[in-house]
Amino acid sequence: MYRIGQPEVKRVENLLESGEIFRYGKAGECDQFEADWGRRLGGVQVRMTTSGTTSLYCALVGLKVGPGDSVLVPACTYMATALAVVAAGAMPIVAEVDESITLSPEDVARKIAPHTKAIIPVHMWGLPCNMDALMDIAEKRRVKVLEDACQAVGGGYKGRALGSIGHAGAFSFNYFKNMTSGEGGAFVSADASVFRRGSVAADCCSYYWNPEEHRPDEQFAGLNFRATEISGAILNAQLERIDEMLDRMRGHKRTLTKVGEDAGLTSITNNSLDDECGTHVGFIFQTEERARAFAGEMKTLTGRAFLPIDTGRHVYTRWDPIMRKQGAHHPALDPFRLPENEALQIAYSEDMCAQSLDILSRAVLIGMHPDNDREKVEEIADAIRESAKEVLS
Ligand SMILES: Cc1ncc(COP(=O)(O)O)c(C=O)c1O
């Protein structure tokens, strides 16, 4: 989805020529990215890490999630969302998605229990969750919200940046994301304590490099998920591109959504069509058979379209370490065996989120690309019209 080119090459070249390739000890590339990304997100603190997974983990640690807590995660997300919860020592509880292909506020309200510490809305495929409803429930039920914006870098919801609405947010900058440094990530929070604790999780020596953040009562044994200056340099160049890319895709999505609806198709629920990433156009069908027929036609005509149910590790039934309760490399560290988690009585089954399996089997997503020109968008529009005629007649 990303673009990469001479600005990134030049920036990395300058960095290498300077020889200053460690992030601390100077105001460098990572510092600049953290400041600029934080400003863009409306004034949150940002800590770069090595990945989206480690960012989710650090944010959970920042939010004081641990053994004895459960965290609600959606039935449709990359399994790292649920694995980060286990890495923090807590238990992931899988909640349904609705016809927006994102976390269902109704099911969240139903599944919040006394031990629920947090919920993780995931803005899957650049599609924003219903954040108004989720924040409202979270406030009433006193649970924390960690936005997984790994697949929604740069996107928004009703005028606010995704990742900045909850109590913390996490981003991935891996190869497949809207902005990339090959691998990389960042967590964010407007809460200074969440940020400091998360930073200790991200870097066992955080207090040494960032003495102004040092609080002995917030110290513990962290690891090292420190970002590299090379990532910082690439992301600073990527930041210059993101708005134009997302604007183009949002425009294409609006056009193609209308084309589909005019052709008799039903759109997935779009929670914030004008602000989201625009990376995927989505339609929902009455039956899986029709969805497969539509996707098949689209693939023949344009080479694109897929059913979310077919995306492997993005559906809870394929999160093997979770479904098999393989929570750690050593049994004594395994959150599924910790006495603190015994009372949570976790039981996972293939059909525990039947509503999600049904929706994910009836939805079709069509990937957008910022390089699509008017001709390409017209070609996709024609394919949508033709495929719709074929399956709705
Ligand atoms: C929704 C979601 N969460 C978390 C992650 C983990 O990010 P990373 O691969 O950078 O660890 C991904 C990555 O694909 C993702 O799509």
The ligand as an SDF file (V2000), in Angstrom:
LIG
                    3D

 16 16  0  0  0  0  0  0  0  0999 V2000
   -4.4070   -5.5950   13.2080 C   0  0  0  0  0  0  0  0  0  0  0  0
   -2.9590   -5.8730   13.4610 C   0  0  0  0  0  0  0  0  0  0  0  0
   -2.5050   -5.8380   14.7220 N   0  0  0  0  0  0  0  0  0  0  0  0
   -1.2060   -6.0590   15.0000 C   0  0  0  0  0  0  0  0  0  0  0  0
   -0.3030   -6.3430   13.9950 C   0  0  0  0  0  0  0  0  0  0  0  0
    1.1270   -6.6340   14.3520 C   0  0  0  0  0  0  0  0  0  0  0  0
    2.0150   -5.7620   13.7060 O   0  0  0  0  0  0  0  0  0  0  0  0
    3.5130   -6.2390   13.4060 P   0  0  0  0  0  0  0  0  0  0  0  0
    3.4900   -7.1860   12.2790 O   0  0  0  0  0  0  0  0  0  0  0  0
    4.2270   -4.9550   13.0410 O   0  0  0  0  0  0  0  0  0  0  0  0
    4.0360   -6.8130   14.6590 O   0  0  0  0  0  0  0  0  0  0  0  0
   -0.7280   -6.3940   12.6800 C   0  0  0  0  0  0  0  0  0  0  0  0
    0.2300   -6.7170   11.6090 C   0  0  0  0  0  0  0  0  0  0  0  0
   -0.0370   -7.1980   10.5480 O   0  0  0  0  0  0  0  0  0  0  0  0
   -2.1000   -6.1660   12.3990 C   0  0  0  0  0  0  0  0  0  0  0  0
   -2.5640   -6.2320   11.1520 O   0  0  0  0  0  0  0  0  0  0  0  0
  1  2  1  0
  2  3  1  0
  2 15  2  0
  3  4  2  0
  4  5  1  0
  5  6  1  0
  5 12  2  0
  6  7  1  0
  7  8  1  0
  8  9  2  0
  8 10  1  0
  8 11  1  0
 12 13  1  0
 12 15  1  0
 13 14  2  0
 15 16  1  0
M  END
$$$$
